[in-house]
Structure formats: C-alpha cells, structure tokens
Amino acid sequence: MVSTLPHILLALLAAAPADEPAPALPPGPPTPGPTRGTSIIAAGQPFDVGRTVVLWNDDQGFDAYHVRCIDQTGGCCDFDSPRFGTRKGFTKRTLENLQAIVSQFVLHFDGCVNSRSCFKSMHNRTRPGGGTGCGLSAHFMIDTDGTIYQTLDLAERAYHAEQENSISIGVEICNRGRYNPDEMHKLPPEWRTRPRKVVIINGAKYDAYDFRPEQYESIVAVTRTLLRIFPKMKPEVPEKNGEVIMDTLEDPLSFHGIVGHLHVDLDKQKWDPGALDWKRILRALQGFVFPVQIRAFTEVPRTRDDLLAARKAAFYMSEERATGFFPLAPGRLWHSGVHLRVRTGSPVVAPTRGRLVAARRGERNGSSTSFVLIRHEVEVEGQVIVFFSLLAHLDLPAFGADNPVPWMQALMQPDRAAARASLDKGTVTLLDERVETGDLLGHVGHVARGPEQGTELHFEIFTVDKLPAGLDRGFRYLNASTDGPIARRAGLVTLLDKNNDGQVDEAELAAVFHGPDPTKRQALRRVVIRHRHEWGDRTTLQEFLGLRELSAVPEADRRKLYVIAIAPYLFWNDTLAEHAGLPKDQIVYSYNPLTFLLTLAAHATKVDIPWPREILTDAGLEPRRLSLVPVLDWTKPPSTLPAELKLPPLIGKDLGPKRRDQIPLIELAPTDHR
C-alpha cells in the first residue's frame, strides 16, 4: 500500500457491521437500463439528472464492482475483496424495497485533485477499523468540471460513512480540502485561483478550498433526483436556529436528509465536506426558481439587492412583448398568467417542490395546448401555504428511451400504460408525481393564439384561499368573482382604457406596459384577481355567445373568438377539481406569478422589498358593448410575427467527460482528518 494515498477516506470508515457480513464475492454488476449519458441508476432503473453522468460499465467509467485493486499489487490487493455490501433489510432487489430503506445523502470531499485519483485511493486502500477486506467505495464521484461518475448501483451499500452505510447514498466531491501553500507546485494551475474560506467544524478551524460552480450544479442536480427517488429523504440539512450545524450529530441515524461526513462521524475526526456552502444547497432545494432562465437568474435570489435586480429583469422579460400580459388580454378577456419569451426548446423547470397533479400534451392550429399543473405546499415564516402553478404552451417529448423529463420517465413503467395512452390522445391526464425544485418539466413550445404568437411559456400561479395575514403584504385584491370570462372591474378597465371607450385593445395594453409612467404597470404587477378561471369548463360556448359585452359582434366572430382564445386551452373540470383539491366553481385568486415568487422569497429570507401605493379599486363596470376592434385583434393574424429570440448560451452547462487517460493520476497526503 502506498503510504501517500489520500484519504478522503478514512472518510469512508466502512467495514460491514458484524450482523451483516458482506458477501464473499459480490454478484456481477446489474445491467443498467437505457441511459442518455445523463442518468443515474437505482435498482437497475435509470433516472435523469440533467448533467453528464458516466456509469461504472462505461469504457471511461470507474467500476467499484471490480474485486481487485487498480494498477497496484501487494497487501490486500493480492486477493479478491468486494468493495460494497448488502443494505440491512434489503431483502428484495426492487426499487420499492430500496425506497423503504434509503433516507440520507452523505457528502464528502475526496482530498484529491481529480476523480481518477479519488477512485484509485478508495478502491486500493486497506479497509480501516480493523477490517480484513480491501477497498472502500462511494456511489458517486463529482469531478472538478462537474462530471458525475457513478461507481455502483444505488442498491448497493457502499463503504463510505460507517454506521450510516445501510441507509445512505454517498458522494465524493473532488476537493483538496485543506489549503497548504507548500504543495501548490503539485496541484493543477486552477487551484491557485480557487476560492477559500475559513470554517470551524467540531471546534477546529480550517482554511479550506471551496467548490467550483460546476460542482455545485452537479451536487444540486444529483440531490434533487435523489429526493425524487427516495421519499424518506427530506430536502433538509442539520440546522439549529436557522444556522447549519457544523458539529457531529448526537444521533446521526435519526436524521433523514442531506448531511456531511462531519455530521455522522462519531469519532469527531472528519470535517468533510469542509467549505461547502450549505445555504447554497438549501436555496436550490427549499427556495424558489424561475421556470425559465431570466438573464443571469435561475434561482429567485435571497438578498435585497439581487431580488430587486431579478425583479427588474423578470418584469422586463414578461412585458417586452405586445401581448401576454397579466391580468388582461385584448377584449378585456382575463389572462391569469404572464408569457416568458425564451429560445425554442429552452428547459422549463418546477418553481419549487410539489406534486404534479395533471398534464396534457397536445397542439391545436399551430399552438401548443400542452401544460402541467403542480400543487405546491410550502412553509414560509412558520405558515403553510398551498398554491398551484400552471405552465402551458409546453413542448412535451414523446415517450421513449430518449425522453429526458423525469415525470414522463415515471410514466414509462409497465403499469402506467393508461396514463401514457391518455397523454398520447391529448386528453387532460390526472397524475400524482413528485417534483423537486428545478426538476425538468418539459421545454418551451409555440403559441399561436390570436395576437399571442411565438415561442413563449405561459406561467401562472393561483390559490384557493387568500394568503395568510402578513404574507399578503404588497398585494391588492380585486373581487371579480361575478365577472365571467370578460373583466367588468371599472378600476381595472379604466387603468388600461386610454381612449375612455370602456374597452381594452392590444395597443392600449402595450401603451401601459411600455409607456414612460411606471405607476399603472406596477399596480398591475401586484394585483390579485378573485375570479372564475378562464380555462375552466364553466366558460361554455353558450355562455360566451350570450355575453352582453359581445352583443354587437356577429355570432360568427364570437364563435371564432371562443375557438381561438378559449376552447383549445380548457382543462379544468369537476374530476380535476376533486383530484387536485380545487373548487368546482373554478373561482380562485390569480397572482402575477413573478410577483408571487419574489414576494415569497423575500418573506422566506426576511428581506423587505418596496411596492407602490394602491391605485386600483373593486368598483364594478356597467357592461358595455364591445366594438369590433378588440375582437379583430384575435380573429385577424398579427401584422408582424416576433423574430426568433437570440440569447447567449445558458449558464451552468457542463462539458463532456474527459477520457481517463486525460486525467492525471496525482497522489497526495490525506487532508480529511483533524
């Protein structure tokens, strides 16, 4: 055994418990199912993480199923020895059995400078703690460039975290750990500029290297996927009074969530993952994200300055077009969401964790009618709030091995054939699929809905009840529950009606959102409309044809307007209402979704962001006949179509993995002990 092999790993004290001996020889590695190169494997099933993954059976992978050392002989390397064991209670090799056992994700730093060196150090070392076996293991390694290496199926009990091994998944994140200027000449050049910070762990102070952005992206991606796979694992880290605990837990086995090796090492000798930014992980798991990237923002920020910058960018993105505004469309039709214009095929992600309760995949006259509906239940300032997010005009891929959308992958199981068939038919499909913050839901599709044309995401948020007192600060409620599909609130219409004819057309909407006076659009950004949702089946053709506001419009145009603006997008019926916990009268509180996310993020972080004074009222409007102008906005094609949006590449994209022979083998002294 080469004495300079790091470790990380006494990081991986891992001798099998006496009551659960490891097999004399491991069984042959299971054959993973189809993978796109971004999937991890649990009990033989692939789960997409959206980042580059190299599996153990890939020719460039690292295979912990090998029973002999890698490029080394002597000592324990001269006999066969399994590097993994069997989880306690894992009697059947099924995903369901595995889900009943796994409840922890343990994060380590590896003390190395790349994952190739890490794997050799794990695989070839004498097992610590008096064990007679050879080698340690972790399910994952994350290299400096963000590449994720999986060395074992998650069904195996890797040897990485002492008594936690049976209930945990382990990851070794490439990081040298402790800063040592005397070894700088041995390290790759990037370590000279890598950020560092001082951390205190179990009372000891360390000058430690931080992790790279690419690594944080992969840590979060893997964690989100594990939370989706394992329901017993919670999106939590050890905390007390809002601060992350940086000491060993008294009872590590009782915590079900994300921990560091420092939290579970009962000897209090381990300090990995060192300088990891735990709150950055928590923000990604517990916070809010924008459903599409908005300039440099993917997460909704948690500081005042960044929140204000994100608010400015988000409102510009949703209001720079000519239509698709909240809360009205041309002709005074309700429009419960905003449109976010991004490049064709851009990913659409879940704004926070929840249950995907309904979906549809369809297209009508060149316009996507695809959507997902998510029920969210989150705690903010000690109060639990329930809200729904609707993301529409999606591009949802066909079912198949290359489908990257996690909730659709779940439907590819043999017993989900009915749900697949329903989606393939274009009908509203009732579901109950867990989604985590930032999970891929689909991609941005195309809308051709009257004046609304182009590659856009329709994004809306609504609640059944008002927000609790305190959390509703900054919002102004308007009761329009009796209005039907066309707005009759005088205060709202007057705010938008430039020529005082009682109508609202496309030009008047654009004038408010693009004009020099911000007062009106700021009021619209924070208004909450209590109304009957315009895409519920209570909005029937017969009701629409009989609206007094449309009495001057020829019936053919009324029918055409209904067919263009409403009929293709109807999704809400009594069956859905009962399934999702929604009211059958279809009356909800609709919010500008960007204001909603920004406000909740501000409350969650106790940041105060200013909002303008109130100028809207609940006053009713005596119904007037609509002129033909706003109806023609819908029944005639727009004079110009929006150009394809050209944006820079998305941030955070990782590169393809290197060949193993391109990764230098650098063996250094361990840094993971006190």
N, C-alpha and C positions, 0 to 999 in steps of 0.2 A: 504494500500500500504506500503510495507516495505521500509523504507527510504534509506536503504543501497543498493537497487537495482541500478546497474550502469546505467549510460548510456553514454556509446556509446551514448546514443540516446537521448540526445537532438540532437544527431547525426541525429536523424530521425524526425525532425520537420515535421509533415506530415499531419496536418489537411487538409481535402479536400478543394479546392477553393470554394468560395461561389457560383460561377456559375456552379459548377459541383459537386453536392452533392453525397456522397457515397450512395449506395443502403441501404435501411433499413435493409435488410438481404442479405448477399451475396448468389449468386446461389451456388448450390452444385459444388464442385470442378470438373473440367472436367476430364474425364478418359484419362490418357496418353496412347499413343500408345506403342507398344512393346519396351522394353529397355533392354540393356545388362548389366545394372548396371554402365554404363559409359556415359549415355545420359542425356542431359537436355531437357526440354520440352518448346516449344514455340508455342502457339496457338494449343496445342494438338499434335504437331509433335515432334518426338524425333530427337536430333542432338548429335552425338557422340563427346565427348571432349577428350576421351582417358585417363581419370582419373576416380577414383572411385567417383560415384555420388549416393547419397541416396535421393530419391524423398519423397515428403510430404506424399504420400499414402503408403510408405513402413512401415512395422511394427517398424522399427528403425528410421523412419524419424521424421521431425518436421513440423507439419501441421498448416500453418497460415490461413487455411480456418476455423479453429475452432472459434466459436463466443463467447466462454467463456474462462476465464483465466485457466492457467495450474497450478494445485496444489496450489490454492490460492483463497480466498473469501474476500468479503468486498469491499466497494467503487465501482469503475466501474466494478469490477469483478462479480457483482451480477445481471448484465443484459446482454443480447445478444448485441454484437457490432462487426461489420465487421472490420477486420484489413487491408483492402485494398479497393480501389475504382475503378472507371472506367476511363480509359485514355480519355483525351479530344480528340474528333474526332474519337474515336474508335467505329464506328457505326456497323461494321460487325466483327464477331469473326473469322477472317481469317488471315492467315499468311501475305498475301499481304497487308491487311489494317494495320496490326501491323508494317510491314516493312516501311510503309509510315510515321509512327509516331516516332519510336524509333531512337534516334541519339546519346545518351550518355550512358556511363557506369560509374557509380559513385562508387568510392572505399572508404570504411570506415574501421577503426579499431573498434573493438567492446568494448574495455575497459574491457574485461573479460579474463578468462584463458581457456575456452573451449566453444564450440558452444552450448552445452546444457544450460549453464548459460546464454549465449547470448540470446537464444531463449526465455527463461522464462522472462528475463528482457525486451525484446521487447514486447512480447505478453501480459504481465500483467500490463504494466505501464499505468498511466493516460496520455491521449493524451495531449501533450504540446500545447502552443499557445492559450489556452482558449477553445479548442475543448471539446465537451461533450462525445466523443467516448472513447473507451478503447483500448489500444494496438497500436503498431507500427509494421512495417514489413520490410523485405528486401527479394529480390528474392532468394539470395544465402547467405550461411554462409560457410566459409572455416576454418576448424578446424586446430589445431596446427600440426596434422600429414598429412595435405593436403587433407583430406576427404572433398568433396564438398557436402553440403546439399542444396537442392532446396526446398523452403517452399511454393512457389506459381508458377503457370504457368506464363511465361513472359508476357502473355497477360494482366495480372492484373496490376493496378497501385499501387505498393507498397508504403507505407508511410515511406519514409526514407530520402528525400532530398528536403523538402519544395517545391518551385515553379518548381523544375526540375522533379517532380514525373511522370508527364504525358509522358515525352519524354525519360525517363531514365530506366535503369536496375540498381539495387543496390546490392552490396555485402558487407557483414560484415566479415572482416578477423580477426580471433582470435589474439588479441594482447592486452596486458595490457595497452600499451600506455606509459604513463609517468613512469619513474623509481622512486621508493620510497623504500629505504632500510628498512624503518620501517615496511613494510608489507611483507617483504621477507618470514617470517615464515609461512605466509598464502598461499604461492604460491607453486605449484608443483616444484620438485627439478630442472627441466630443466631451469627454469627462472634464476637460479643462474649463469648459463654459457651463457645465450642468449646474443648475441652481442648488443651493444647500440651505439648510436651516437647522437651528438647534432645537432638539426635542428632549423632554425629560420623561423617562419611562421607568417605572418601578423605582423612582428616586434617583436614577442615574442620568447624567447629562451626556448627550451625543451630538456631535457635529456631523450631520448626515446628509447624504445626497437625496434630492427629491426625484420624482419620476418624470418621465417625458410625457408631453401631451398625447402622443400616440399610444402610450401605455395606459394612460387614464381612459382614453376612448375604449380600449380593449377591455380593461377591467370592468368598466360600466356595462359594456355590451355583454360580456360573459355573465355578470351578476344579474342583469335584467333577465337573461334567458334562464338562469338557474331559478330565479324567483318564479318564473312562469312554469317551469317543470315541477318544482318541489313546493307544494302548498304549505308545508310545515315551516319553510324558511321564510322569515319576515324581512322586509326592507328596513332593517334596524341595525344599528351598531351599539355597543355598550355606551350608555350616556348617563350622566347624573347632572341635574340642574341645567340641562341644555349644553353641557360640555362633554366631549368624548372622554371616556375613562382611559387613562394611559397606564393602567396597572393590571396585574393579573386578577381575574375574577375569582371570587370565593368559590363559586360552583359553576365552572365553565360548561358542564354538560346541560345545565338548565337554561342556557341562553340559546335562542333559536333565531339566528340571523347571520350577520356578517361580522367576523372577528379577525383580529390579528393573532399571530403566534404568541405575541406577548400576553394576550388575554387568557390563553389556555395552558401556558407552561407553568405548572405548579411549582417548579423549582425556581421560578422568577429569574432565570438566566437569559431568556430570549427577549429581544427587543424589536424584532421584525414585525411588521413592515416598516419600521423606522419613521422616516419623514413623510410617510403617506399623508396626503391631505384628505382626512376622513370626511370633512364637511363638503368637500367637492363631490365625493361619492354620494353623500346623503342628499345633496342638492339634486343630483341626477336621478336618484331613486324616489325621494319623497317630494321633491319640488314639482315645478310645472315647466313644460317645454312648449315652444310654439310648434304647431303641427307641421309647418314647413320652415325651412331656414329663412330668417329675416335678417338680411345683411350679415353681420358677424354673429348674430344671436341665434343659438339653438335653444339653450335654456332660457327661461324667464329669469332675469337677474335677481339678486337678493340684496343689493346695495342701492342706496338712493340715487346716486349719480348714474349707475348703469340702468336702473329702472327707468329713469327719465329718458336716457338715450334710447333704450329699447322701445319705450312708448312712442317716441317721435318716429322711429324707423317703422314700427308696426302700423301706425296710423297712415303714414305716407304710403306704405305698400298697399293698404286696403282701400285707399281713397284716390290714388293717382289715375285710376281708370275713369270711364264715363258713366258706368253703371255698377250695380252690385253692392250698393251701399246699405247700411243698417240705419233705420228700420223700415224704409220705404223704397219701393221700386216705382218706375213711371206708372201713372194712372192711379196713384195712391194705393197700389197693392202692397200688402205687407211683405217685408223681406226680412226674415228673422236672423239672418247672418250677414257675414261680410265675405267678399271674394278676395283671395290672396293669389296674386298672379306670379307664377314662377315658371321655370323651364318645363317643357314637356317631359313627363316621366319622372319628375322630381319625387323623392320619397315623401310620404305623408305618415306622420307618427302620432301615437297617442299622447295627448297633452298631459295626462297623469294616469296613474294606475286605476283600473276599474274592471268592469265586466262588459264585454261586447255582447249586447242583447239582441241585435237584429242587423241584418245586412241584405243588400240586393246588388246583383250585378246585371246591368242592362244598358241599353242605348236606344234612343228614340230620335229619329230625324237628325242624326249627326251630333246629338247631345248626350252626354253620359247621364244616365239615371242611377248609377251605382252609388251606394252610400254604406256607411257603417254608423250604428248608433251605440254609444257607450254610456253606461250608468256608472257614475263615479261617487264614491263615498269617502270623503277626506276629513281630517280633523285639523281645524285652524283655530288657534287661540283657545284650545280646550273645548271647542264646539264642533260637533259633527255636522257637516252639510252634505246634502245629496244633490247632484246636478247631472245633467245629460249633455253630452257633446254629439253633434251631428256633423259628419264630414262627408260631403257629397260632391258629385261630379268626379268621382274617382275612376281610375283605371285599375281594375282588378284582374290579375292574370288568370289564365286557365289553370285548372288543376293538372298537376303533373310533377315529375321529379324536379323540375327547374323552378317551381313556384317558390319564391323567397319569403312569402308573407306568413308569419307564424300561425295566425289564427286559421288561415286557409290550409296550412300543413296539417293542423289538428283534425281537419275535416276529411283528410285523406285516409284515415283509419277505416278498415272494412265495415265497422258498424255505423259509419256516418254517411252511408250512401244516400239516404233520403235527403239530408241537408245539402249534399253536393248536387243532387238532381234538382232540388228546389232553386238553388242559385243558378244552375245552368239554364233553367227555364226563365230566369229573370223575375221570379216572384220574391216578395219580402219573406225572408227566412229567419225564424226565431232561433236564437242561439244563446249560449251562456258560456262564453270563452273568456278566460282570464287574460288581461293585457296589462303590461307593465309600462311605466312612464318611458316614452321614447320608442316603444315597440313599433315596428313597421306595420302599417295598416293597409297599405296599397300605394298607388302612385297618382300623381295629378293627372286628371283627364281633361276632356274638352267639353265646353258648354256652348250650345247654340240655342239660346233661349231668348228669342226676340232681340233686344238690343244688347243682351249679355252674350258676348262672343269671345272665344279664345280659350287658351289653356289656363284654367283657373280652378282653385279649390274653394268650394262653398263651406264655410266654417261657422257653426253657431253653437251657442250654449243656452240652455233654458233650465228652469227649476219648476217644481210643482208648487212649492211654498216660497214665501219671501225668505231672503237671507236672515239669519238671526241678528238681533239688535247688536250694533257695534260693527259687524262685518258689512252692513249695508251702507256705511258711510261713504259718500261720494256718488251714490246712485240716486236717481229721481224716478219715482214710479208713476206711470200713467195707466189708468184703468180703461182699457178699450175692449173689455170682455163682451160687449154687446155690438161691436162694430162689424163683425163678419169679415170677409176677405178684403174689404176696402176700408181704409182708415177714415174715421169720422171725428177724430180729435181736433178741435179747432186750433188749439195751441200748437200742435204738431204741424198741421197743414199750413197755418199762417206763417210759421217759421220758414217754410220752404217755398211758399207761393209768392213768386216775385211780382207777378202782374195782377194779383188780387182777384183772380177769376175763380178761386176755390179749387183749382186743380193743381196737380204737380206733374210736370213732364220731365223728360230726360235732361233738357237744357237747364231747367230750374234746379234739379238735383246737382248737376255738375257745377252750377254757379255757386251754390252754398259750400260744397266740399273743396272747390278750387279757388274760391274768392279770397280777397285780402283780409276779410273780417273773420277771425277765428272763433268768435263767440258762439255763433249758431252751430258750427260743426262740433265744438267742444260740448255743447249741451246734448247733441245727438249721440255723442260717444258714450255718455253715461246715463242715458235714459233707459228705463226698464219698462217694457210694454207687457201688461197683462192682457192677453188676447187669445183668441182661438187660433191655433197654429194653422197656417195657410196650406200646409201639405197634409192635412187630415181629411179623412173621407166624409167629414161633416160638410166640407165645401163641395157640394154636389153641383152637377151641371145645371139642374133645375133651379137651385138657389141662385147660382151665378147669373143665369139668364134673366131672373126676376129682380135683380138688384135695381133699385131706383136710380142709383148713380149711372147706370148704363142704359137707362130707358130711351135715350136719344140715339143710341148706337144701333145700327142694323143688326138683326139677330145673327146673320152670317158672321159678322165681325165679332160679336160676343162669343159665339161658339169657337171661332178661331183663336180668340184671346185665351179662352179656357184651355183649349188643346195645346197652345204654345206654352203658357205660363204656369199652368197648374196641373193638369191631368197627368203628364208623364212623371211627376215627382211625388204624387200622393203615396204615402207609406203608412200612415197612422190609422189603424182600425181598432175595434174593440178587443180583438185577440191579442194584438201587440200591446195594447194598454194593460191588459190583465197580466201578461207575461212580464212586462218591464216595470210595472208599478207606476204607470202613468194614468192620468184621469181620462175617463171615457168621453167627457165633454170636450177634451182636447184643448182646454184653456190652461196656459202656462205663463210663466214670467220669462220673457226673452231679453237677453242682455247682449250688448256688443261683446263678443267673446274675447276680444283683445283687452278691453277694459276689465272684464271679469278676471282673466288670468293675472293681469298686472296688479289688480286690487288684492286678490287673494295672496299673491306672492309678497306684496307689501305687508299685509297683516301677518303672514307667517313669519316674517323676519323683523316685525315691529319697526318698519320703516314708514314714515309719513310722506306721501306724495300729494301735491296740491291738485285740486279740481276746481273748475269755475263755479260761480254762483248760479243758482237756479233761475231759469227763464221760461220753462215750459209749464203748462197748466193742464188740468184734466178736462177743460171745457169741451162740451160736445159741439158738433158742427151740424147745422141743418143740412140734410142731404141735398146736393145739387146735381144736376145732370152733367155728366162729363162731356166735354167737347170731343171731337174726333181726334184731336192732336195726340193725347197720350195713348189712345188705343192704337193709333198708327205707329207709335213708337215700337209696339210689339208685333204688329201684323205686317210691317214692311221691313225688309232686311236693312241693316245699318248701311250707311253710305260708304263707310270705310271699315275694314276689319283690322283688328290690332295686329301689329307685327310680332313675329316670334321674339320672345324676350331673350335677350342675350345677357348672361350673367357669368361671373367668374366661377371656377370650379368650387364645389362645396368644401368647407373646411373639414379637417379631421379625417380625410381619406388616407388609408394606409397603403403602403406599397406591397407588391407581391413578395413572397418569402424568398430569401436567398437560398442558393444551393448550400448543402452542408460544408462542402469544401471551400466555400467562400467565407465561412465563419471561422475566424482564427480560434484555436484552442489555447486559452490563456488560463493558467492555473496559479492562483494566488492564495495567500493565507486567509483563513476564515475571519469574518467580521461580525458574525451574528450573535456572539456571546458577550456578556458583560466583561 
